[in-house]
Amino acid sequence: MVYRLDFHPEAEAEFDEALLWYQKEKDGLEQAFFDDYLSIEARIEDAPHHFPAVLENIRRANFSRFPYSVFFEIEPDSVFIFAIFHQSRNPEEWKGRV
């Protein structure tokens, strides 16, 4: 089963902010960030249960190249993404979205 992804509005904003930051850092770096995200997205859609639970039913998928994680919950026919979060940030910030 391939799961549909739904996003918390703040998760979408976090992704956009990160993309803009990497765009300003170095030419082409935002594309590498985007590609890394697409790889995680595909893995989550295909096999969300393969990622570890970090808080009750909330799971975490780490980017392979960048210090970001995707926090999500598996629902009956979809996956809800709560946060796309830099790993140095305080996790208490995204936990309020659950």
HELIX and SHEET records of a PDB file:
HELIX    1   1 PRO A    9  GLU A   25  1                                  17    
HELIX    2   2 LEU A   29  ASP A   46  1                                  18    
HELIX    3   3 PRO A   48  HIS A   50  5                                   3    
HELIX    4   4 GLU A   92  LYS A   95  1                                   4    
SHEET    1   A 5 ARG A   4  PHE A   7  0                                        
SHEET    2   A 5 SER A  78  HIS A  86  1                                        
SHEET    3   A 5 TYR A  68  ILE A  74 -1                                        
SHEET    4   A 5 ILE A  58  ASN A  62 -1                                        
SHEET    5   A 5 ALA A  53  LEU A  55 -1                                        
END                                                                             
